[in-house]
Amino acid sequence: MTKTFAPDGAAAAQLGDLPTWDLSDLYPAMDAPVLEADLRKAEGDAKVFAADYQGKLGDLSGDDFATAIKRYEALQEKLARIASFASLLYAGNMSDPKIGQFQQNMQERVTNITSDLLFFTLEINRLEDAVLDARKAESAALRAYAPWLRDARAFRPHQLSDDLEKLLHEKYPSGKGAWSRLFDETMARLRFPFDNEQLTSAQILHRLTDRDGKVRERAARSFGTVMGENIGVFALITNTLAKDKEIDDKWRRYPRPPSQRNLYNAVEDEVVDALVSAVKSAHPRLSHRYYKLKAKWFGVDQLDYWDRNAPLPDADDRIVPWQDATRIVMDAYQAFSPELAQVGRRFFDNRWIDVPTRPGKSPGAFAHPTVPSAHPYLLLNYQGKVRDVMTLAHELGHGVHQVLAGPRGYLQADTPLTLAETASVFGEMLTFRSLLKGAPDEKARRAMLAGKVEDMLNTVVRQIAFYDFELRLHTERRKGEVTAERIGEIWLEVQGESLGPALRFHPEYAHYWAYIPHFIHSPFYVYAYAFGDCLVNSLYAVFQSGTVPDFQSKYLAMLGAGGTLRHKELLAPFGLDASDPAFWSRGLDIISGFIDEIEAAG
């Protein structure tokens, strides 16, 4: 039976039944015999694979090469299923020591097994282009893996010796992985005093959108104070991982801290630089202008930082029951594309989603693709706000994208992060436009527009500010360890520049950098959100214009391409080009246009 929880002490009846996911499609339980059997089989298969192919790739025919890749793919998918199960179980309750132990043990065992497979991509990258081209010319089966070979070989200039690569791979659980786990478990363990309650990070941050300004202030100060009391641990984790990245970048000859991430994202450094430059140049007409307007609405010259996401006087702050949220999102998807909606419904019909807040659960929201032979899972911390409905639309977009890309197979289904946000942000836009169309009056419409602008500023301006913070921090770390106090200073500098003079920051806000998980788990990931938002703004404008025939089919084909195509190829059917500086301006103009509309409404 589906379990229900009452978030933040609210009556469960307000939100209705909140589903928790059923992970049995991956494995029945931590101690399931089939899980142990899969691990043992993978251990044996990996050793046989190494015996069959290590040192022999250059002698294989094209078809035999394709067979090797298929065997490699099957092994990696089996291991990814195990790792996904452990990761999702852990995300559901990071406070349970038995689950934490299981997750660590699975990570270590999977790492040990994949050590026997590491040679494969290393040897592929040592082959000359002419050898691979000849093999692909003679084998249609091998040509089907051309996108994966292209992406794997993109890292050739940065590849180390086999022994060093194996050492780094095997040390991951006791290095980066261990520090990441320390961060996760520290955040999960922290409790934030609020009145007579001890709240989780997700619950206390939820209070920052409360209509009562005193509630927002108490929550903000509580969060900042507790983070400050633990800032030494977070500064140590951050400094250690930044130094680790510096060493890795030096050995692998990456010219700048973000370069490795850009290569993974299959996007050129100069394209990312153009995005960052465009957003920072737009601060005066976007964030600075909007927050000045918001301060005026609140009757003050400056907003305290805890009022940045405060609901507007006419904002829709009703509690949205879960069933209503699913209907709102699914109706928006259905109106755009019945096929898209049909895929989305599977998440609700089959319990592929975990919705309620609870102690120990990973905060925030995500979509985990797991493996193509299974299906994605979504995690939310649903508390009934309209913004939570938009989060559902966002994560469902990810999930639908992952399902549609699944037929590409394990090695080619994953999309670079820059494009992985496309379906999620598009899903948000569909849902927002649907809600906006149903606004009862102009006051409600203005409040909805303002709420959307705030979400877009959080996605574009704030995420680029996060990127700027990371870049400054990693650059400074290369000169020596950075104190917690100095990290806080960098944070405040960047926040002031990006959000503008209408925001007032109090001392405890200097500690807010420490809870952002992307800084720990995925350095320089954050610009992908801004990339995706601006991309979708341009894409949605094309959809509204009606200039591209059969837009929905082209859109579904783009999602179904998975990781096989780069951004230039994917956007070409829509007449868009992310390498064109005007592309970013077009996306930012959508946000500016919304602010124009709000200003005109008075």
C-alpha positions in Angstrom: 0.0 0.0 0.0 1.2 3.6 -0.7 2.4 5.2 2.5 1.4 8.8 3.3 3.1 11.4 5.4 2.1 14.8 6.8 4.8 17.4 5.8 5.6 20.2 8.2 2.8 19.1 10.6 0.1 19.8 8.0 -2.9 17.6 8.0 -2.4 14.8 5.6 -5.9 15.3 4.2 -4.8 18.7 2.7 -2.3 17.0 0.4 -4.0 13.6 0.0 -2.2 10.4 -0.5 1.5 11.0 -1.3 3.1 8.1 -3.1 6.4 6.6 -2.2 8.4 4.8 -4.9 8.6 1.1 -5.3 12.2 0.1 -6.0 11.4 -3.6 -6.6 11.7 -3.1 -10.3 15.4 -2.8 -9.7 15.8 -5.2 -6.7 13.4 -6.5 -4.0 15.6 -5.7 -1.1 19.1 -5.0 0.2 19.5 -8.7 1.1 17.8 -10.1 -2.0 19.6 -13.2 -3.4 19.2 -12.0 -6.9 21.2 -8.9 -6.1 24.1 -10.9 -4.7 23.8 -13.3 -7.7 24.1 -10.3 -10.1 27.2 -9.0 -8.3 28.9 -12.4 -8.5 28.0 -12.9 -12.1 29.2 -9.4 -13.0 32.5 -10.1 -11.2 33.1 -13.3 -13.3 31.9 -11.7 -16.5 34.2 -8.8 -16.1 37.2 -11.0 -15.7 36.2 -13.1 -18.8 35.7 -9.9 -20.8 39.2 -8.6 -19.8 40.7 -12.0 -20.8 38.9 -11.9 -24.1 39.8 -8.4 -25.2 42.5 -6.7 -23.2 45.4 -5.8 -25.5 43.5 -7.2 -28.6 41.2 -4.4 -29.7 43.4 -3.4 -32.7 43.1 -6.8 -34.2 39.3 -7.1 -34.1 37.1 -6.9 -37.1 34.3 -4.3 -37.2 31.6 -6.8 -36.2 33.7 -8.3 -33.5 34.4 -4.8 -32.2 30.7 -4.1 -32.1 30.2 -7.4 -30.2 32.8 -6.3 -27.6 31.0 -3.0 -27.1 27.6 -4.8 -26.7 29.1 -7.1 -24.0 30.7 -4.1 -22.3 27.4 -2.2 -22.4 25.5 -5.1 -20.9 28.0 -5.4 -18.1 27.9 -1.7 -17.4 24.1 -1.7 -17.3 24.0 -4.5 -14.8 26.4 -2.7 -12.5 24.5 0.6 -13.0 21.2 -1.2 -12.0 22.9 -2.2 -8.7 24.4 1.2 -8.1 21.1 2.9 -8.9 19.2 0.7 -6.4 21.7 1.5 -3.7 21.7 5.2 -4.5 17.9 5.6 -4.5 17.5 3.6 -1.3 20.1 5.9 0.3 18.3 9.0 -1.0 15.1 7.8 0.6 16.8 7.7 4.0 20.3 9.0 4.4 20.1 8.8 8.2 19.8 5.0 8.4 23.2 3.6 9.1 22.4 0.2 7.6 21.4 1.8 4.3 24.4 4.1 4.4 26.6 1.0 4.9 24.9 -0.9 2.1 25.3 2.1 -0.3 29.0 2.3 0.5 29.5 -1.4 0.2 27.7 -1.5 -3.2 29.8 1.5 -4.4 33.0 -0.3 -3.4 32.0 -3.6 -5.0 30.9 -2.0 -8.2 34.1 0.1 -8.3 36.2 -3.1 -7.9 34.3 -4.9 -10.7 34.6 -1.9 -13.1 38.4 -1.8 -12.5 38.5 -5.0 -14.7 36.6 -3.1 -17.5 38.6 0.1 -17.3 41.1 -1.0 -20.0 38.4 -1.0 -22.6 37.9 2.7 -23.1 41.6 3.4 -22.5 42.6 1.1 -25.3 39.9 2.4 -27.6 41.4 5.9 -27.1 44.8 4.6 -28.0 43.7 3.4 -31.4 44.4 5.6 -34.4 41.5 7.3 -36.1 42.3 5.4 -39.3 41.9 2.1 -37.6 38.5 2.9 -36.1 37.3 4.5 -39.4 38.2 1.3 -41.3 36.3 -0.9 -38.7 33.2 1.4 -38.9 33.3 1.3 -42.7 33.0 -2.5 -42.7 30.4 -2.9 -39.9 26.9 -1.4 -39.6 26.8 -2.7 -36.1 29.8 -0.8 -35.1 28.6 2.4 -36.8 25.6 2.3 -34.5 28.0 3.0 -31.7 29.7 5.9 -33.5 28.2 8.6 -31.1 29.5 6.7 -28.0 32.9 6.2 -29.6 33.0 10.0 -30.5 32.2 11.0 -26.9 34.7 8.5 -25.4 37.5 9.6 -27.6 36.9 13.3 -26.8 38.9 12.6 -23.6 41.9 11.2 -25.4 44.1 14.3 -24.8 43.4 14.0 -21.1 43.9 10.3 -20.6 46.6 9.1 -18.2 48.5 5.8 -18.1 46.5 2.7 -17.5 47.9 2.2 -14.0 47.1 5.8 -13.0 43.6 5.6 -14.4 43.0 2.3 -12.5 44.4 3.8 -9.3 42.2 6.9 -9.4 39.2 4.7 -10.3 39.7 2.3 -7.3 40.4 5.2 -4.9 37.2 7.0 -5.7 35.1 5.4 -2.8 37.8 6.4 -0.2 38.4 9.8 -1.9 35.8 11.9 -3.6 33.1 9.5 -2.8 33.8 9.5 0.9 33.8 13.3 1.1 30.6 13.5 -0.9 29.0 11.0 1.5 30.2 13.1 4.5 28.5 16.1 3.0 25.2 14.2 2.4 25.1 12.6 5.8 26.0 15.9 7.6 23.2 17.7 5.8 20.7 14.9 6.5 21.7 14.9 10.2 21.4 18.7 10.8 18.2 20.0 12.5 17.1 23.6 12.5 15.3 25.0 15.5 12.0 26.7 14.7 9.6 27.6 17.5 9.2 24.3 19.2 10.2 22.1 16.3 13.5 20.7 15.0 13.2 20.8 11.2 15.1 19.3 8.3 16.9 21.5 5.8 14.0 21.0 3.3 11.4 21.9 5.8 13.2 25.0 7.1 14.0 26.3 3.6 10.3 25.8 2.8 9.5 28.4 5.4 11.3 31.0 3.3 8.3 31.1 1.1 5.8 31.6 3.9 3.5 34.6 3.7 4.4 35.8 7.2 7.6 37.9 7.1 8.4 37.1 10.7 8.3 33.4 9.9 10.6 33.9 6.9 13.1 35.8 9.1 13.1 33.3 11.9 13.6 30.4 9.4 16.3 32.3 7.5 18.3 33.1 10.7 17.9 29.6 12.1 19.2 28.1 8.9 22.1 30.5 8.6 23.0 30.0 12.3 23.1 26.2 12.2 25.0 26.2 8.9 27.5 28.6 10.5 27.9 26.3 13.5 29.0 23.6 11.1 30.8 25.7 8.6 34.2 24.3 9.5 33.2 20.9 8.3 31.7 22.2 5.0 34.8 24.4 4.4 37.0 21.4 4.9 35.0 19.3 2.5 34.9 22.1 -0.1 38.7 22.8 0.2 39.6 19.1 -0.1 37.5 18.5 -3.2 38.6 21.7 -4.8 42.3 20.7 -4.2 41.5 17.2 -5.5 40.1 18.7 -8.7 43.1 21.0 -9.1 45.4 18.0 -9.0 43.2 16.0 -11.4 43.0 19.0 -13.8 46.8 19.4 -13.7 47.6 15.8 -14.5 45.0 15.7 -17.2 46.0 19.0 -18.7 42.7 20.8 -18.5 43.4 24.5 -19.0 40.6 25.9 -16.7 38.5 24.6 -13.7 35.3 24.3 -15.8 37.0 22.7 -18.9 36.5 19.1 -17.8 32.8 19.7 -17.2 32.4 21.4 -20.5 33.9 18.4 -22.3 31.5 16.1 -20.5 28.7 18.4 -21.5 29.8 18.3 -25.2 29.8 22.1 -25.3 32.7 24.4 -26.2 34.3 26.6 -23.5 33.5 29.7 -25.6 29.8 28.8 -25.8 29.7 28.6 -22.0 31.6 31.9 -21.7 29.1 33.5 -24.1 26.2 32.4 -21.9 27.9 33.6 -18.7 28.8 36.9 -20.2 25.3 37.4 -21.6 23.6 36.7 -18.3 26.0 38.9 -16.3 25.5 41.8 -18.7 21.8 41.4 -18.3 21.8 41.8 -14.5 20.6 45.4 -14.6 17.6 44.7 -16.8 16.7 41.4 -15.2 17.4 40.8 -11.5 18.4 44.3 -10.4 15.3 45.7 -12.0 12.9 43.0 -10.8 14.0 43.1 -7.1 13.8 46.9 -7.1 10.2 46.4 -8.2 9.5 43.8 -5.6 11.0 46.1 -2.9 8.6 48.8 -4.0 5.6 46.4 -3.7 6.7 45.6 -0.2 7.0 49.3 0.6 10.8 49.2 1.4 14.0 50.5 -0.3 15.7 47.1 0.2 14.5 43.6 0.6 16.1 41.4 3.3 17.5 38.3 1.7 14.7 36.2 3.3 12.2 38.2 1.3 13.7 37.4 -2.1 11.3 34.5 -2.7 8.5 35.9 -0.5 5.0 35.5 -2.0 3.6 38.6 -3.4 0.4 40.1 -1.9 -1.7 38.7 -4.7 0.2 35.5 -5.1 -1.6 32.1 -5.2 -0.5 30.6 -1.9 -3.2 28.0 -1.7 -2.3 24.4 -0.8 -2.5 22.3 -3.9 -3.5 18.7 -3.1 -1.3 16.1 -4.8 -4.1 14.8 -7.1 -4.7 18.4 -8.3 -1.0 18.8 -8.9 -0.8 15.7 -11.1 -3.9 16.8 -13.0 -2.6 20.3 -13.6 0.7 19.0 -14.9 -0.7 16.1 -17.0 -3.3 18.4 -18.6 -0.5 20.8 -19.7 1.5 17.9 -21.1 -1.6 16.5 -22.8 -2.5 19.8 -24.5 1.0 19.9 -26.0 1.4 16.3 -27.0 -0.8 13.3 -26.1 2.3 11.0 -26.6 4.3 13.0 -24.1 1.5 12.8 -21.6 1.1 9.1 -22.1 4.7 8.5 -21.1 4.3 10.9 -18.1 1.3 9.0 -16.8 3.4 5.9 -16.3 5.3 7.5 -13.4 2.0 7.9 -11.4 0.4 4.6 -12.5 3.5 2.5 -11.5 4.9 4.3 -8.4 8.0 5.5 -10.0 7.9 8.6 -7.8 8.6 9.4 -4.1 6.7 12.5 -3.0 6.5 13.2 0.8 9.0 15.0 3.0 10.4 12.9 5.9 13.5 13.0 8.2 16.6 11.7 6.5 15.3 11.9 3.0 17.4 13.7 0.4 16.3 17.3 0.2 15.2 19.0 -3.1 14.2 17.0 -6.1 15.7 14.9 -8.9 15.1 12.4 -11.6 17.3 9.4 -11.7 17.5 7.6 -15.1 18.7 4.2 -13.6 19.1 2.0 -16.6 17.1 1.6 -19.9 16.1 -2.0 -19.1 14.2 -0.6 -16.1 12.9 3.0 -15.9 13.6 6.4 -14.2 12.6 7.3 -10.7 11.6 10.8 -9.5 12.2 12.2 -6.0 10.2 15.2 -4.7 9.7 16.9 -1.3 6.1 17.9 -2.1 4.6 20.5 0.4 1.7 21.7 -1.7 2.9 25.1 -3.0 2.4 26.2 -6.5 6.2 26.1 -6.9 6.1 22.5 -5.9 3.7 21.9 -8.8 6.2 23.5 -11.1 8.9 21.2 -9.6 6.8 18.2 -10.4 6.4 19.5 -14.0 10.2 19.9 -14.1 11.2 16.5 -12.8 8.5 14.8 -14.8 10.1 16.4 -17.9 13.4 14.8 -17.0 11.7 11.4 -16.5 9.9 11.5 -19.8 13.1 12.6 -21.6 14.9 9.6 -20.0 12.2 7.2 -21.0 12.2 8.4 -24.6 16.0 8.2 -24.9 16.1 4.7 -23.3 15.9 2.8 -26.6 19.3 4.3 -27.5 20.8 1.8 -25.0 22.8 2.3 -21.8 25.8 3.8 -23.5 24.0 6.3 -25.7 20.8 7.3 -23.8 22.4 9.8 -21.4 22.2 13.4 -22.6 24.8 16.0 -21.8 23.8 18.2 -18.9 23.4 21.2 -21.1 20.6 19.4 -23.0 19.3 17.3 -20.1 17.5 20.4 -18.8 15.6 20.9 -22.0 12.5 18.7 -21.4 12.3 19.6 -17.7 12.3 23.4 -18.3 10.0 22.9 -21.3 7.6 21.0 -19.1 7.6 23.8 -16.6 6.9 26.3 -19.3 3.9 24.2 -20.6 2.5 24.1 -17.0 3.1 27.7 -16.4 1.4 28.8 -19.6 -1.6 26.6 -18.8 -1.9 28.1 -15.3 -1.5 31.7 -16.7 -4.2 31.1 -19.2 -6.6 30.2 -16.4 -5.8 33.3 -14.2 -9.1 34.8 -12.9 -8.1 38.4 -13.2 -5.2 40.8 -14.0 -4.0 40.9 -10.4 -3.7 37.2 -10.3 -2.0 37.2 -13.8 0.6 39.8 -12.6 1.3 37.7 -9.5 1.7 34.6 -11.6 4.1 36.4 -14.0 6.1 37.7 -11.1 6.3 34.2 -9.7 7.5 32.9 -13.0 10.1 35.7 -13.3 11.4 34.8 -9.9 11.7 31.1 -10.9 13.5 32.1 -14.1 15.9 34.4 -12.2 16.6 31.5 -9.8 17.3 29.3 -12.8 19.3 31.7 -14.9 20.8 34.6 -12.8 21.2 32.6 -9.6 22.7 29.5 -11.2 25.2 31.6 -13.2 26.1 33.4 -9.9 26.7 29.9 -8.5 29.0 29.2 -11.4 30.8 32.5 -10.9 31.2 31.6 -7.2 32.6 28.2 -8.0 35.0 29.7 -10.5 36.3 32.3 -8.1 36.6 29.8 -5.3 38.4 27.2 -7.4 40.7 29.8 -8.8 41.6 31.1 -5.3 42.0 27.6 -4.0 44.8 27.1 -6.4 46.8 29.6 -4.4 46.2 27.8 -1.1 43.5 26.8 1.3 40.6 29.2 1.5 39.2 29.9 5.0 35.5 29.5 5.7 35.4 33.3 6.3 36.9 34.0 2.9 34.5 31.6 1.2 31.6 33.5 2.8 33.1 36.8 1.5 33.3 35.4 -2.1 29.7 34.2 -1.7 28.4 37.6 -0.6 30.3 39.5 -3.3 28.8 37.3 -6.0 25.3 37.5 -4.5 25.5 41.3 -4.3 26.6 41.6 -7.9 24.0 39.3 -9.3 21.0 40.2 -7.3 21.6 43.9 -7.1 21.4 46.8 -4.6 17.7 46.1 -3.7 18.8 43.1 -1.6 20.2 43.3 1.9 22.3 40.5 3.2 22.8 39.8 6.9 25.9 38.2 8.4 24.4 34.6 8.7 23.8 34.7 4.9 27.5 34.3 4.4 27.1 30.6 5.3 24.4 29.8 2.7 26.8 28.6 0.1 27.5 25.5 2.2 24.2 23.7 1.5 24.4 23.7 -2.3 25.0 20.0 -3.2 26.1 20.6 -6.8 29.3 22.3 -5.5 30.2 19.0 -3.9 28.8 16.3 -6.2 29.1 18.0 -9.6 31.5 21.0 -9.8 30.4 23.5 -12.5 27.2 21.6 -13.1 25.1 24.7 -12.3 25.4 26.6 -15.6 23.4 23.7 -17.3 20.3 25.1 -15.7 20.8 28.5 -17.2 21.8 26.9 -20.5 18.6 24.9 -20.5 16.3 27.8 -19.5 17.6 30.1 -22.2 17.5 27.3 -24.7 13.9 26.5 -23.8 12.9 30.2 -23.9 14.1 30.3 -27.5 12.6 26.9 -28.3 9.2 27.9 -26.8 9.2 31.1 -28.8 9.7 29.1 -32.0 6.8 26.8 -30.9 4.5 29.8 -30.2 5.4 31.4 -33.6 4.2 28.4 -35.5 7.0 28.8 -38.0 8.3 25.2 -37.6 5.8 22.6 -39.0 5.2 19.5 -37.0 7.0 21.0 -34.0 5.8 18.3 -31.5 7.2 15.5 -33.6 10.5 17.2 -34.0 10.6 17.9 -30.2 9.9 14.3 -29.4 12.6 13.2 -31.8 15.0 15.6 -30.2 14.3 14.0 -26.8 14.6 10.5 -28.3 18.0 11.2 -29.7 19.5 10.9 -26.2 23.2 11.5 -26.3 23.7 10.7 -29.9 23.6 14.2 -31.2 25.3 17.5 -30.2 23.5 20.7 -29.5 24.1 22.1 -33.0 22.5 19.1 -34.6 19.6 18.9 -32.1 18.6 22.6 -32.5 19.1 22.8 -36.3 15.5 21.6 -37.1 14.2 24.5 -35.1 16.4 27.1 -36.7 18.4 27.7 -33.5 22.2 27.8 -32.9 23.6 28.0 -29.3 27.0 29.2 -30.7 25.3 32.4 -32.0 25.6 35.2 -29.3 22.1 36.3 -30.3 20.7 33.0 -29.2 21.3 33.8 -25.5 20.0 37.3 -25.9 16.8 35.9 -27.4 16.3 33.7 -24.4 17.0 36.5 -21.9 14.6 38.7 -23.7 11.8 36.4 -22.7 12.5 37.1 -19.0 12.9 40.8 -19.7 9.7 40.9 -21.6 7.8 39.3 -18.6 9.3 42.1 -16.4 8.2 44.7 -18.9 4.7 43.3 -18.7 4.7 43.4 -14.9 5.9 47.0 -14.9 3.2 48.0 -17.4 0.5 46.5 -15.2 1.6 48.9 -12.4 
